[in-house]
Amino acid sequence: MSRSCLAMRYEALVLREAKYSDDLDLHVFHEEWLTFAQDSLDNGFYTIASKAFANALVHIHPSHLDSTNSTLKKNKVNDIRGLQTLAKSLSAQRSVQTQSAEYMKRKTSGVSEKCNLHSEKPKLPANLMFRLGIKTRDTQKLLLSRKRNLEEV
C-alpha cells in the first residue's frame, strides 16, 4: 500500500469523524482506527500508525470499560498504548534527523579512513611529481632504445 493511499485513508477517517460524529452509522469506532493503525504499522508507515493508535485510544467508549470486563479492556488499552509506543520509536528511528546523523557519522568515518590512506604515503609537490614523471619516461625510452640496438647486433 502506498504512502499517499494510506494518507488519504487517514484523512478520510478524520474527515468522517469530524463530520459525522453524531451519526452512529458513519461514526468511526475504535476498532476501525485500530485496524487502520495495525495496517499502517505492518506496511511501515509508523507516523500514521502512531496517530491512528492515538485515535483508537480516544474512541474507546467508557461503556466498554465497565466493571465486568474491566481487566480485559485495560489490557486492550495497554496493548494499544504499547503498539503506539512501538510505532513512535520506529518512526523516530527513520526520521530525517536520525538519517542525517547516520549519514554524517558514515561520512566522517570515511573521511578519516581516506586521511589514514593518504598519510601512509607522503604527497610530493607538483613540480617534483612532474620531474619524476619525465625521468621515468626518459628511462623507459632509453631502455627501449638499448633493447632495439641489442637486437640489431
N, C-alpha and C positions, 0 to 999 in steps of 0.2 A: 504494500500500500504506500502511495507516495505521500510526501510531506504536505503537499497542497491539498490532497484529498482528506487527510486527517485534520488539517487546519480548518477546512471548510466544514467538515463534520462537527468539529468542536464549536465553531461559530454558529452552526445551525442549532446545536443543542442549547447554547447560551441564549440565542435569539428566541427559541421556542420557550425556554424557561422564563425569559423576561416578558414575553408577550402573552403567554397562556398559563401563568402561574395559578390562576383560579380555576381553570378548566381541567377537571380530573382526567378527561380522555387524552389531552395533549400535554399534561404535566410531565416533566422529566423526573422520574423516580431515581432513587439512589442505585437501584440495580442496573439501570441503563448507563448511568455515569460510571459505575463500577466496571461494566462490560467494556465500555469505550476506553476506560483507563487501562484495563488489562490488555486490550488490543494494542493500544499505543505503546505500552511498556514492552510488549512482545515484539513489536516492529521497530524498536529502537528510538522512539520519539519520547524521550524521557521528560522533557519540559512540559509537553502537552499532557503526558500521563500524570505528572505531579499535580497539575491544575485540575484534571478530571478527578483524581482521588480526593482532592480538597472539596470539590463539588459533591462528590458521593458522600463525604462525611457530613456536609452541611444538610444534605437532603435525607438523612436518616430521620425518619419521623419519630417524635418522642413516644408515640404509642407502640413503636417497635421495641422500645426499651422498657417494657413493662416488667413487673417483678417476677413473673413466672419464667420468662426466658432471659432474665437479666444477665446471667453469666454467659450464655451463648451469644447474646448481642454485644456484650462488652468485648468478648473475644473477637467478634467480627470487626468491631471498631478498631481494636488493637491491630488486627491483621491489615486493615485498610491503611492505618497510620504507618505501619511497617513498610507496606508497599510504597506509600508516598515518600517515605524517607529514602527508600532504595532508589526510587525514580529521581529524587533530588540529588542524591550522591552521584548517580550515573550521569546526570545532566551536568553536574559540576565538573566531572572528570573530562567531559568533552567540550567545555566552554572555551571560548576564544582565548581567554586569559591563560587557561591551562595549556592549550595547544601552543600558544606563542611562547610560554615559558619553557615547554619541552623543546620547541624549535631552537630557542636561544641557547639552551643547555647543549643540544647537539652541535650547534654552530660553534660555540666556544670550545667545546672539546675537539672539534675538527680543526679549528684554528691552532690550538695548542699542539695537536699532532703534526700539523704542517710545519710549525715552528721547530719542533723536535727533529723532523726530517731535514729541514734546511740547516739546522745548527750543526749537523754531523759533518757537512762538507762546507768549508768556507767559500763564500762567493767572492770571485775576483772582480776587480773593476773592469769596465767595458773595454778600455784600451788594452789591458793585458790579455783579456779573452780574445780580442781581435788579433793581436800579435801571435798568440799561441795558435790560433786557427791558421794563420798564414804559415807559420813554421811547420805545422802538421801537414798542410797541403804541399809545401815545398819538399818536405821529407818524402812524402808519398810519390811525388813526381820524380825525385832523384832515384828512389828505389826502382820505380818502373823503368826509368831510363837505363839504369845499370843492368836490369834484367834483360832488356832488349839488346844491349851491347854484348852481353854474355851469350845470348842465343845466336848472334851473328858470327861470333868467333868459333 
